[in-house]
């Protein structure tokens, strides 16, 4: 039996800062995974990847990942690798987004 299509989102890394970014339905990039545009079928996923790849001077390493939906229907990580990427760099535990989350 064929596997059911899982929603996809486009992600990459900001060229200048290295932050993980997500392609939005507005056609720009966001550091918030909740802003990610979701593709609900293979054709929409191909289109999303094509549109997201049009920013070679701003975002590198663009690819599609499977997305889960949070309780509000927004994009959320479906795989532990993407959960890890949302936390920011791990080589400096007291810097960046990881440090910001400790103060919240």
C-alpha positions, -999 to 999 in steps of 0.1 A, spaced: 0 0 0 13 35 -9 21 57 20 -2 87 25 13 120 16 24 139 47 23 178 45 56 194 36 73 227 43 104 243 28 133 251 51 169 263 47 195 284 64 198 322 63 229 329 42 242 357 64 233 346 99 230 308 95 196 307 113 171 280 103 143 297 82 110 285 68 93 296 36 59 313 42 27 315 22 35 352 17 66 342 -3 92 353 22 112 336 49 106 334 87 126 321 116 93 309 132 83 274 121 46 283 128 48 307 98 58 280 74 36 274 43 23 238 41 21 218 9 -7 192 11 0 172 -20 30 163 -42 23 190 -68 20 217 -42 52 205 -26 71 207 -59 57 242 -64 66 252 -29 102 240 -33 105 258 -66 93 291 -51 115 287 -21 146 280 -42 143 315 -58 164 332 -31 200 320 -36 214 352 -23 195 350 10 189 313 18 210 282 12 203 245 15 166 247 7 148 215 10 114 200 19 106 183 52 76 165 65 55 187 87 31 179 115 2 202 125 0 217 159 -33 221 178 -40 253 158 -33 237 124 1 255 120 33 239 109 52 220 135 82 196 133 73 160 123 108 146 129 133 149 157 159 164 134 136 193 127 127 197 164 165 199 170 170 225 143 143 248 158 164 251 189 193 267 171 230 259 173 240 234 200 277 240 202 271 270 225 244 261 250 243 295 266 240 315 234 213 323 208 178 308 209 186 282 235 196 308 260 166 329 251 142 300 259 158 295 293 148 330 303 112 326 293 
